[in-house]
Amino acid sequence: MTPNTFSLSLWWQKFSRQTLPALGRDIFNVSWMLFKLMIPVLIIVKILEELGAIPVIAHFLEPLMTLVGLPEAMGLVLATNLMTNIYAAMIIFFQLAPDYPMTVAQVSVLGGMMLIAHSLPIEVRIVQMAGVRLVAAFMMRMLTALIFGMLLFHIYDAFGWLQQPAELIWQAPKEQTSLLLWAWQQLQSFAMIVVVIATLISLLRFLRWIHVERLMIFLLQPVLRLLGIRPEAASLTIVGMTLGLSFGGGLLIEEARKGHIDKKDIFAAMLLLSVCHSLIEDTLLIMVMGADISAALWFRLAFSLLLVAVVTRVLRYASDDFWHKYLITGSTTSTSTNAVNNEVPERG
């Protein structure tokens, strides 16, 4: 046996006996953790839908619509978005839009709020499990969505931007009401989640192996310092911003449980992800509604970065008692250099 063949044989033994089983455990742990959280919430939300609870919630949201310059009926769209997801809210939007004509600016305001505050029963719980207090996790979504909507409304109104009528470029299909079909769609979604998580964790493990992750974090150091997010949470934050809060948050939960990331860094990362996540898919969905890319992407990015930079700087002066009482759970022990450098499950 040649030296090269012997080295390849050793590598394969290590890969098949250590790397692959560890990778499989990581994929299972993250997927199972998300499913344990998502399945009960999905069932509860479906029951609320069947009982007609969403229109009741929409009634309480109608006064908020006047603050952001939207027809009161759009409260039903926002309520659906809060309780379920953007896809379901889009169906409601396209059903109501012919009866409530809006400008591109108004659709952009609605879309901007939808991007920040959606799927709250699931995603707020994910943020909470990562170590953020429930009330703080909820306010991260609701309060920031309202502030963002008001800012967009006044910016577009003051400069006269996007005041032309919005055109409906997509017509929603008839909603399927079969519970069996709904269950089948959820199973398909779960299967896709497993595929995404497996691909993601495998890719991140490879990127860390070739040290691309270190290069990315090094290049992002100026932005990280601005946002108050240290390198330990940087790559996981990037995952959430590009793929969605559920994926980035799920990975952050696992790292937080292992004590690899400080809780204050978790808070800063989850604040950023609460306002700015799934930059690719969700942005495209909102633009299908007729929203302008300025609200769906550019203003959202600028708002998110500025918000996190300001909040993290203000919270530097907060006491530990304030942090534990209102913002985070558990300890805030800083991550040690050894914990960062040692090989841990690749979480991006």
C-alpha positions in Angstrom: 0.0 0.0 0.0 1.5 3.4 -1.0 1.6 6.3 1.5 -1.1 8.2 -0.5 -3.4 5.2 -0.5 -2.8 4.7 3.3 -3.6 8.3 4.0 -6.7 8.2 1.9 -7.8 5.0 3.7 -7.3 6.7 7.1 -9.2 9.8 6.0 -12.1 7.6 4.8 -12.2 5.7 8.1 -12.3 8.9 10.0 -14.9 10.4 7.7 -17.2 7.4 7.8 -16.8 6.5 11.5 -16.7 10.0 13.0 -17.7 12.8 10.6 -20.8 11.2 9.0 -22.3 10.0 12.3 -21.7 13.4 13.9 -23.2 15.1 10.9 -26.2 12.8 11.1 -26.7 13.6 14.8 -26.5 17.3 14.1 -29.1 17.2 11.4 -31.4 15.0 13.5 -31.0 17.3 16.6 -31.7 20.5 14.8 -34.6 19.0 12.8 -36.2 17.3 15.8 -35.9 20.4 17.9 -37.7 22.5 15.2 -40.4 19.9 14.6 -41.2 19.6 18.4 -41.7 23.3 18.3 -43.5 23.7 15.0 -46.0 20.8 15.0 -48.0 21.8 18.1 -48.1 25.4 17.0 -49.2 24.6 13.5 -52.0 22.5 14.9 -53.1 25.2 17.3 -53.0 27.9 14.6 -55.0 25.7 12.2 -57.7 25.2 14.9 -57.8 29.0 15.4 -58.3 29.4 11.7 -61.1 26.9 11.5 -62.8 28.6 14.5 -62.6 32.0 12.8 -60.3 33.6 15.3 -58.1 35.4 12.8 -60.9 37.9 11.7 -61.3 38.7 15.4 -57.6 39.5 15.8 -57.8 41.6 12.6 -60.6 43.7 14.2 -58.1 44.8 16.9 -55.5 45.6 14.3 -57.7 47.9 12.3 -56.8 51.1 14.2 -53.1 50.4 13.6 -53.7 50.5 9.9 -54.5 54.2 10.0 -51.1 54.9 11.6 -49.4 53.5 8.5 -51.8 54.9 5.9 -53.5 51.6 5.0 -57.2 50.7 4.5 -58.6 49.2 7.7 -59.4 46.0 5.8 -55.7 45.3 5.5 -55.8 44.5 9.2 -57.1 41.0 8.1 -54.0 40.6 5.9 -51.7 41.5 8.7 -53.5 39.3 11.2 -53.2 36.3 8.9 -49.6 37.1 8.4 -49.0 37.3 12.1 -50.7 34.1 12.9 -49.7 32.0 9.9 -47.2 33.0 7.2 -46.6 35.3 4.2 -48.1 32.8 1.8 -51.5 32.7 3.6 -51.5 36.5 4.0 -50.8 36.9 0.2 -54.0 34.8 -0.5 -56.0 37.2 1.7 -54.4 40.2 0.1 -55.2 39.2 -3.4 -58.8 38.5 -2.4 -59.2 41.9 -0.9 -57.0 44.0 -3.2 -59.6 44.4 -6.0 -62.1 46.0 -3.5 -59.5 48.2 -1.8 -57.2 49.7 -4.5 -53.9 50.9 -3.1 -50.8 52.7 -4.3 -47.4 51.1 -4.7 -46.3 53.0 -1.6 -49.2 51.5 0.4 -48.5 48.0 -0.8 -44.8 48.5 0.0 -45.7 49.7 3.6 -47.9 46.6 4.1 -45.2 44.3 2.6 -42.5 45.8 4.8 -44.5 45.2 7.9 -45.3 41.6 6.7 -41.6 40.9 6.3 -40.8 41.8 9.9 -43.9 40.4 11.7 -45.1 37.0 10.4 -45.4 33.4 11.7 -45.2 34.8 15.3 -46.5 31.7 17.1 -43.5 29.7 15.7 -40.8 32.3 15.3 -41.3 34.1 18.6 -41.1 30.7 20.3 -37.8 30.0 18.5 -36.4 33.3 19.7 -37.5 32.6 23.2 -35.8 29.1 23.1 -32.6 30.8 22.0 -32.5 32.6 25.3 -34.6 35.8 24.8 -37.5 36.7 27.1 -40.9 36.0 25.6 -42.1 39.6 25.9 -38.9 41.0 24.4 -39.1 38.4 21.6 -42.7 39.5 20.8 -41.8 43.2 20.9 -38.9 42.6 18.6 -41.4 41.7 15.9 -44.6 43.8 16.6 -43.0 47.1 17.7 -40.4 47.1 15.1 -42.9 46.2 12.4 -45.1 49.2 13.4 -42.2 51.6 13.6 -40.9 50.4 10.2 -44.4 50.8 8.6 -44.8 54.3 10.0 -41.3 55.3 8.8 -42.0 54.0 5.3 -45.4 55.7 5.2 -44.0 59.1 6.1 -41.0 58.7 3.8 -43.1 57.8 0.8 -45.7 60.5 1.6 -43.2 63.3 2.3 -41.3 62.7 -1.0 -44.2 61.7 -3.1 -42.6 58.4 -4.0 -44.5 55.4 -5.4 -47.9 57.1 -5.5 -49.0 55.4 -8.7 -51.8 52.7 -8.4 -50.5 49.3 -7.6 -51.0 46.6 -10.3 -52.0 43.1 -9.3 -49.4 40.9 -11.1 -50.5 37.6 -9.6 -53.9 36.1 -8.9 -54.3 33.8 -5.9 -55.7 30.3 -6.6 -58.7 29.2 -4.7 -57.8 28.2 -1.2 -57.9 24.5 -0.4 -59.9 23.7 2.7 -59.3 20.0 3.0 -57.6 19.0 6.3 -56.1 16.0 4.6 -54.5 18.3 1.9 -53.3 20.7 4.6 -51.7 17.8 6.5 -50.0 16.6 3.3 -48.7 20.1 2.6 -47.2 20.3 6.1 -45.5 16.9 5.6 -44.0 18.2 2.4 -42.8 21.3 4.2 -41.2 19.2 6.9 -39.4 17.0 4.4 -38.1 20.2 2.7 -36.9 21.5 6.0 -34.9 18.3 6.7 -33.3 18.6 3.2 -32.4 22.3 3.7 -31.0 21.7 7.2 -28.9 18.7 6.0 -27.6 20.7 3.1 -26.9 23.7 5.2 -25.1 21.9 8.0 -23.0 19.9 5.5 -22.1 23.1 3.6 -21.2 24.9 6.8 -19.0 22.1 8.0 -17.2 22.1 4.7 -16.8 25.9 4.7 -15.4 25.8 8.2 -13.0 22.9 7.2 -11.5 25.1 4.4 -11.6 28.2 6.7 -14.0 30.2 4.5 -16.0 31.0 7.6 -13.0 32.6 9.2 -12.5 34.7 6.1 -16.1 35.8 6.0 -16.1 36.8 9.7 -12.8 38.7 9.2 -14.3 40.7 6.3 -17.4 41.4 8.3 -15.6 42.7 11.4 -16.4 46.4 10.8 -20.1 45.6 10.5 -20.0 43.2 13.4 -18.5 45.8 15.7 -21.1 48.3 14.5 -23.9 45.9 15.4 -22.4 44.7 18.7 -22.4 41.1 17.5 -19.2 39.1 18.1 -17.7 36.6 15.7 -19.1 33.6 17.5 -22.6 34.5 16.4 -21.7 36.1 13.1 -22.0 33.2 10.7 -25.2 31.9 12.3 -26.7 35.3 11.9 -25.8 35.3 8.2 -27.6 32.0 7.8 -30.8 33.4 9.3 -30.6 36.6 7.2 -30.4 34.6 4.0 -32.5 31.5 4.7 -34.9 32.5 7.4 -35.2 32.9 11.2 -36.3 29.3 11.7 -33.1 27.9 10.3 -30.7 30.5 11.8 -32.7 30.5 15.1 -32.6 26.7 15.2 -28.9 26.7 14.9 -28.5 29.4 17.5 -30.6 27.5 20.0 -28.3 24.5 19.7 -25.2 26.6 20.1 -26.7 28.5 23.0 -27.5 25.3 24.8 -23.9 24.2 24.5 -22.7 27.5 25.9 -20.7 28.4 22.8 -22.3 31.9 22.4 -22.9 34.5 25.0 -26.5 35.3 25.7 -26.0 39.0 25.0 -24.7 38.1 21.6 -27.7 35.8 21.1 -30.0 38.8 21.9 -28.2 41.0 19.4 -28.3 38.3 16.7 -31.9 37.5 17.3 -32.9 41.2 17.2 -31.2 41.5 13.8 -32.9 38.3 12.6 -36.3 39.3 13.9 -36.2 42.4 11.7 -34.2 41.2 8.8 -34.3 37.5 7.7 -35.0 35.4 4.6 -33.7 38.2 2.4 -34.1 36.1 -0.7 -37.4 34.2 -0.6 -39.5 36.6 1.5 -38.3 39.6 -0.5 -39.4 38.0 -3.8 -42.8 37.1 -2.3 -43.5 40.6 -1.2 -42.5 42.0 -4.6 -45.0 39.6 -6.2 -47.7 41.5 -4.2 -46.6 44.7 -6.0 -44.3 46.2 -3.3 -41.3 48.1 -4.3 -37.8 46.7 -3.7 -36.9 49.8 -1.7 -39.2 48.6 1.2 -38.7 44.9 0.7 -34.9 45.0 0.7 -33.0 48.3 0.9 -34.9 50.2 3.6 -35.3 47.0 5.5 -31.6 46.4 5.5 -30.8 50.0 6.5 -33.5 50.0 9.2 -32.2 46.7 10.6 -28.6 47.7 10.8 -29.4 51.1 12.3 -31.8 49.6 14.9 -29.4 46.9 16.1 -26.5 49.3 16.2 -28.5 51.8 18.4 -30.1 49.2 20.7 -26.8 47.3 21.4 -25.1 50.6 22.2 -27.8 51.7 24.5 -27.9 48.3 26.3 -24.2 48.6 27.1 -25.3 50.8 30.0 -27.9 48.4 31.2 -27.2 46.4 34.4 -27.1 42.7 34.5 -30.3 42.7 36.6 -32.1 44.5 33.8 -30.8 42.1 31.2 -32.0 39.1 33.1 -35.3 40.5 34.2 -36.4 41.9 30.9 -34.3 40.6 28.0 -32.6 37.3 28.4 -32.7 34.0 30.3 -29.8 32.0 31.8 -26.3 33.2 32.3 -24.3 35.6 30.2 -20.9 34.0 30.5 -18.7 35.0 27.6 -17.5 32.4 25.2 -14.0 31.4 25.7 -11.4 31.4 23.0 -11.0 27.6 23.4 -14.7 27.0 23.0 -14.6 28.9 19.7 -11.5 27.3 18.4 -12.2 23.7 19.3 -14.2 21.7 16.8 -17.9 21.9 17.5 -20.8 20.8 15.3 -20.7 23.1 12.2 -23.5 25.6 12.7 -22.4 28.2 10.2 
